[in-house]
Structures are given as structure tokens and as C-alpha cells.
Amino acid sequence: MADYAFPDDLVAAQHELHQVRAELTALLAKLPWSLTPEAGFRDTKEDGYWHTRERSDSPGWSQEEQDQVDALRRRQLAFAEAVVTHDFWTTLSGPDRVAARSAIKHLPDDAATGRPAGT
């Protein structure tokens, strides 16, 4: 994979995008399975389903939880837009642009600074 001289603001936006996605994923994993209160269910092979699936009753999400998810989704969208529309991409074309877009997603984190290595 080629090395690219990504601008600092692009690297920072990509790193923040990774952080926000991780926060959102962690939050969603802790929340009830349904946004609204829903009764639980059990689907089994005997009932004609291809595998057994079971959910307990969901109390739904509180307004605070909904607000947290909404805020993280807005931040995720803002960072994704900043990365995708960055002027750096106009300096590349064809396969180089595709490779660079892939490369920036896989920059390793520098443990000391919390930023991708090399920045």
C-alpha cells in the first residue's frame, strides 16, 4: 500500500469519525433492542424459522438515550462529510484515489497521542 501525505485536518477528521463510530456502537450495544416498548418474542425452527431467535421485553429508550444516539449520529455524519468531501481527494484520480480512501481508514492509532501514527 502506498504512503500518502494526508493533510492533518483530514487525518483528524477520520480519527474522530472512528472514535464517534466506536462510541455509538458501544452505546447501541447497551441499549434495549427496540427504540419503543415492545413485547419479547421467540422464533424457533419448529415455527418455520431457519434459526432460533429470542428477545426479551424491551422497555424502549428513554428520551435521554434517544438524544445521546441522535447527537452521536449527527457527529458521525459531520465527520463522514468532512472526510468524504475534503479537497485532498481532488489531488488524486482513478485507482490512486480509491487506494488512498481505503488507506486513510486503516491508519493505526498512536497510543501516546490518540491520533493516527505519523501525525
C-alpha angles and dihedrals in degrees: 000000000000122000116244129200096230114189114250093242091053092049090048092050092049091048091049089049090056091048094049092047090051091049092048093047091050092048094048090050090058097046125088114272093250130052090214127044108276136172117250123248144193123213116190138183088247088061090055099265119131093232139010114266124179134181129179122223113294118220089199127232125302119237089253091054091048090050091050092051092046092050092049092047091051090050091047091052092047093052092043090053091048091053098042096045098041114134091234090079091064089064090065133056141192118346092358091060092048092048092047092050088053093044095054091055090059102047108135119241118247105228094209097055103021088234127110113279116271097032 
